[in-house]
Structures are given as C-alpha cells and as structure tokens.
Amino acid sequence: MPLTFFAAVHAGTNFGWRVGLLMFFVTPLIRWSFEQVGVLTSAAYGAYHYLGMLGPKLGAVPLLIPVAWFMMIYPSYLVPSLIVDGRPFPQKTDIKRLGTRAVIAIIVMTALSAVMDQRMFQAGFWICKQGGSYFGVPGIISPVCFLKLLRCMSFLVCSSAGSNRP
C-alpha cells in the first residue's frame, strides 16, 4: 500500500489534485469492473478465482487488486512520456502523441503484468483452473487483456492531458 499511496500523491502533486484524484479513483474502478467480469465469466483469462489471503473482497475481487493495479498503471503511464517527450510528464497533447503514449504504456504494463502474474500465481494468491504454459498462467496477452489495458491507459493519458501542470 505505501507504493500506491506514493503514486497517488505523486499524481496529485504533478498533475494537480483534481486530476490526480480522478486518476486514483477511476483507474481502480475500471480495473475492478474488468476483474469482476473476468472472475464471474472467465471471459478474459479463462476460469480463475482469488483466494482469501488478499483480504476483503468486493464481489469476487479482493479490494487490494484494483488498488495495486493503480500502483502499477501510474508508473507505466509515466514511462511513455520519458520516451516520447524525454521528460516524465506529458509535454504535448496532440492525438498522435496521446496514442503513442497509450500504446507504449500498454507494452510497459503488459511486461509488468507478465512478471507479477506468475509470481502471484506461484504464491497462491489466485487459482487458474485450467493452468497455462506461462508458469501455470494462461495467455498473458489476449485481445481482451489488451482492450482492458487500452481503456485504462487511454483514461490516464486523456485525464492528464487536461491537467494544468507540466
């Protein structure tokens, strides 16, 4: 939780508190909704469920999961600005740069997720009923996964474009 708190404070101080809080509350809400649908329907990653060791749940998803996603998504969003603008915060907000940042952020987030998913699975935080070829985890880059990340990253990119901070 300290890293999530740091990411939220960092977003607020660098993008303005309105935008930072919007990022902090909406990103986990989007992630929770995708996780909830994924657990209930097996649509995204196949049949899986979370075990009780991650704390209280809202529906079928531990509250820690969407908050932890913000901790990973926010830095994954800052990396593309370093690549595109050479600075950690977006400098220009034309459509080409917004799209480029979103795609790079998805690649960075997918790489983080690939590392985290197999560690979480091996630690027994969640169970994937059919297993998979990647350390017991099914395909980590599915079209549904890509669309979920695109939605979150697009939200972050667009919300920061309206901030009054550099």
Sine and cosine of phi, psi and omega as CSV:
sin_phi,cos_phi,sin_psi,cos_psi,sin_omega,cos_omega
0.00,0.00,-0.51,0.86,0.02,-1.00
-0.86,0.51,-0.61,0.79,0.00,-1.00
-0.93,0.36,-0.56,0.83,0.07,-1.00
-0.91,0.40,-0.70,0.72,0.05,-1.00
-0.87,0.50,-0.71,0.71,0.03,-1.00
-0.86,0.50,-0.70,0.71,0.00,-1.00
-0.89,0.46,-0.66,0.75,0.01,-1.00
-0.91,0.42,-0.70,0.71,0.02,-1.00
-0.91,0.42,-0.66,0.75,0.02,-1.00
-0.87,0.49,-0.71,0.71,0.02,-1.00
-0.88,0.47,-0.69,0.73,-0.01,-1.00
-0.91,0.43,-0.68,0.73,-0.04,-1.00
-0.97,0.25,-0.42,0.91,-0.06,-1.00
-0.98,-0.17,-0.42,0.91,0.00,-1.00
-0.92,-0.39,0.00,1.00,-0.11,-0.99
1.00,-0.07,0.55,-0.83,-0.11,-0.99
-0.92,0.39,-0.56,0.83,0.02,-1.00
-0.88,0.47,-0.76,0.65,0.00,-1.00
-0.93,0.37,-0.68,0.74,0.01,-1.00
-0.87,0.49,-0.71,0.71,0.03,-1.00
-0.93,0.37,-0.60,0.80,0.08,-1.00
-0.86,0.50,-0.72,0.69,0.05,-1.00
-0.86,0.52,-0.72,0.70,-0.09,-1.00
-0.91,0.41,-0.64,0.77,-0.05,-1.00
-1.00,0.06,-0.61,0.79,-0.08,-1.00
-0.98,0.22,-0.63,0.78,0.00,-1.00
-0.86,0.52,-0.77,0.64,0.05,-1.00
-0.89,0.45,-0.55,0.84,0.03,-1.00
-0.89,0.45,-0.70,0.71,0.05,-1.00
-0.88,0.47,-0.73,0.69,-0.02,-1.00
-0.90,0.44,-0.67,0.74,0.01,-1.00
-0.87,0.49,-0.69,0.72,-0.03,-1.00
-0.89,0.46,-0.65,0.76,0.04,-1.00
-0.92,0.39,-0.67,0.74,0.02,-1.00
-0.90,0.44,-0.69,0.72,-0.01,-1.00
-0.87,0.50,-0.74,0.67,0.04,-1.00
-0.89,0.46,-0.66,0.75,0.00,-1.00
-0.88,0.47,-0.70,0.71,0.00,-1.00
-0.92,0.39,-0.68,0.73,-0.07,-1.00
-0.96,0.27,-0.53,0.85,-0.11,-0.99
-0.93,-0.36,-0.22,0.97,-0.09,-1.00
0.89,0.45,0.31,0.95,-0.11,-0.99
-0.94,0.33,-0.61,0.80,-0.15,-0.99
-1.00,0.09,-0.79,0.62,-0.13,-0.99
-0.85,-0.53,0.13,0.99,-0.13,-0.99
1.00,-0.05,-0.13,-0.99,-0.05,-1.00
-0.97,0.25,0.87,-0.49,0.06,-1.00
-0.50,-0.87,0.30,-0.95,0.10,-0.99
-0.43,-0.90,0.41,-0.91,0.00,-1.00
-1.00,0.00,0.59,-0.81,0.08,-1.00
-1.00,0.02,0.19,-0.98,-0.11,-0.99
-0.95,0.30,-0.19,0.98,-0.10,-0.99
-0.94,0.33,-0.13,0.99,0.02,-1.00
-1.00,-0.06,0.15,0.99,0.09,-1.00
1.00,-0.09,-0.22,-0.98,-0.08,-1.00
-0.89,0.46,0.49,-0.87,-0.03,-1.00
-0.91,-0.42,0.48,-0.87,0.23,-0.97
-0.94,-0.35,0.95,-0.32,-0.17,-0.99
0.94,0.33,-0.81,-0.59,-0.02,-1.00
-0.98,-0.19,0.08,1.00,-0.12,-0.99
-0.90,-0.44,0.81,-0.58,0.09,-1.00
-0.86,0.51,0.65,-0.76,-0.01,-1.00
-0.86,0.52,-0.46,0.89,-0.01,-1.00
-0.90,0.43,-0.53,0.85,-0.11,-0.99
-0.88,0.48,-0.83,0.55,-0.03,-1.00
-0.91,0.41,-0.52,0.85,0.03,-1.00
-0.93,0.36,-0.65,0.76,0.05,-1.00
-0.90,0.43,-0.56,0.83,0.05,-1.00
-0.88,0.48,-0.63,0.78,0.05,-1.00
-0.88,0.48,-0.66,0.75,0.00,-1.00
-0.85,0.52,-0.55,0.83,0.00,-1.00
-1.00,0.01,-0.59,0.81,-0.06,-1.00
-0.94,0.34,-0.66,0.76,-0.06,-1.00
-0.87,0.49,-0.78,0.63,0.05,-1.00
-0.90,0.43,-0.53,0.85,0.05,-1.00
-0.90,0.43,-0.42,0.91,0.05,-1.00
-0.98,0.20,-0.56,0.83,-0.04,-1.00
-0.95,0.30,-0.54,0.84,-0.03,-1.00
-0.84,0.54,-0.71,0.70,0.01,-1.00
-0.87,0.50,-0.53,0.85,0.05,-1.00
-0.91,0.41,-0.60,0.80,0.09,-1.00
-0.88,0.47,-0.64,0.77,-0.02,-1.00
-0.96,0.27,-0.73,0.68,-0.09,-1.00
-0.97,0.22,-0.70,0.72,-0.10,-0.99
-0.96,-0.27,-0.22,0.98,-0.07,-1.00
0.97,0.24,0.20,0.98,0.02,-1.00
-0.66,-0.75,0.41,-0.91,-0.08,-1.00
-0.96,0.28,-0.19,0.98,-0.01,-1.00
-0.84,-0.54,0.59,-0.81,-0.05,-1.00
-0.83,0.55,0.70,-0.72,0.00,-1.00
-0.96,-0.27,-0.60,0.80,0.00,-1.00
-0.80,-0.61,0.53,-0.85,-0.12,-0.99
-0.84,-0.54,0.49,0.87,0.06,-1.00
-0.92,0.38,0.33,-0.95,-0.12,-0.99
-0.87,0.49,-0.59,0.81,0.00,-1.00
-0.91,0.43,-0.70,0.71,0.01,-1.00
-0.93,0.37,-0.63,0.78,0.04,-1.00
-0.87,0.49,-0.73,0.69,0.01,-1.00
-0.90,0.43,-0.67,0.74,0.02,-1.00
-0.89,0.46,-0.70,0.71,0.03,-1.00
-0.87,0.48,-0.67,0.74,-0.02,-1.00
-0.89,0.46,-0.70,0.72,-0.02,-1.00
-0.92,0.40,-0.70,0.72,0.02,-1.00
-0.89,0.45,-0.65,0.76,0.02,-1.00
-0.88,0.47,-0.62,0.79,0.04,-1.00
-0.90,0.45,-0.66,0.75,0.02,-1.00
-0.90,0.44,-0.71,0.70,0.02,-1.00
-0.89,0.45,-0.71,0.70,-0.02,-1.00
-0.91,0.41,-0.62,0.79,0.04,-1.00
-0.90,0.44,-0.64,0.77,0.04,-1.00
-0.90,0.44,-0.70,0.71,0.06,-1.00
-0.88,0.48,-0.69,0.72,0.00,-1.00
-0.89,0.45,-0.60,0.80,0.01,-1.00
-0.88,0.47,-0.60,0.80,0.03,-1.00
-0.97,0.26,-0.72,0.69,-0.07,-1.00
-0.93,0.38,-0.66,0.75,-0.07,-1.00
-0.85,0.52,-0.74,0.67,-0.04,-1.00
-0.93,0.37,-0.54,0.84,0.04,-1.00
-0.93,0.36,-0.68,0.74,0.03,-1.00
-0.89,0.45,-0.66,0.75,0.02,-1.00
-0.90,0.43,-0.73,0.68,-0.01,-1.00
-0.91,0.42,-0.52,0.86,0.02,-1.00
-0.98,0.21,-0.17,0.98,0.04,-1.00
0.99,0.12,0.40,0.92,0.02,-1.00
-0.97,0.22,-0.45,0.89,0.08,-1.00
-0.55,-0.83,0.34,-0.94,-0.05,-1.00
-0.87,-0.50,0.79,-0.61,0.11,-0.99
-0.97,-0.25,0.91,-0.42,-0.17,-0.98
-0.90,0.43,-0.58,0.81,-0.03,-1.00
-0.99,-0.13,-0.09,1.00,0.00,-1.00
0.94,0.35,-0.19,-0.98,0.00,-1.00
-0.07,-1.00,0.12,-0.99,-0.09,-1.00
-0.99,0.15,-0.26,0.96,-0.02,-1.00
-0.99,-0.17,1.00,0.03,-0.01,-1.00
0.79,0.61,0.57,0.82,0.00,-1.00
1.00,0.05,-0.01,1.00,-0.02,-1.00
-0.98,-0.21,0.70,-0.71,0.04,-1.00
-0.93,0.36,0.07,-1.00,-0.07,-1.00
-0.63,0.78,0.88,-0.48,-0.08,-1.00
-0.99,0.16,-0.33,0.94,0.00,-1.00
-0.87,-0.49,1.00,0.01,0.05,-1.00
-0.95,-0.30,0.33,-0.95,0.05,-1.00
-0.84,0.55,-0.61,0.79,0.00,-1.00
-0.92,0.40,-0.69,0.72,0.04,-1.00
-0.87,0.50,-0.70,0.72,0.02,-1.00
-0.86,0.51,-0.71,0.70,-0.01,-1.00
-0.91,0.41,-0.60,0.80,0.04,-1.00
-0.90,0.44,-0.72,0.69,0.01,-1.00
-0.91,0.41,-0.62,0.78,0.03,-1.00
-0.86,0.51,-0.67,0.74,-0.01,-1.00
-0.90,0.44,-0.73,0.69,0.01,-1.00
-0.90,0.43,-0.72,0.69,-0.03,-1.00
-0.92,0.39,-0.62,0.78,0.04,-1.00
-0.89,0.46,-0.64,0.77,0.05,-1.00
-0.87,0.48,-0.75,0.67,-0.01,-1.00
-0.88,0.47,-0.71,0.70,-0.02,-1.00
-0.88,0.47,-0.73,0.69,-0.04,-1.00
-0.94,0.33,-0.62,0.79,-0.01,-1.00
-0.93,0.38,-0.60,0.80,0.01,-1.00
-0.96,0.27,-0.40,0.92,0.02,-1.00
-0.90,0.44,-0.44,0.90,0.01,-1.00
-1.00,-0.01,0.03,1.00,-0.03,-1.00
-0.97,0.25,0.36,-0.93,-0.01,-1.00
-0.99,-0.13,0.21,0.98,-0.03,-1.00
-0.96,-0.29,0.43,-0.90,0.04,-1.00
-0.94,0.34,0.00,0.00,0.00,0.00
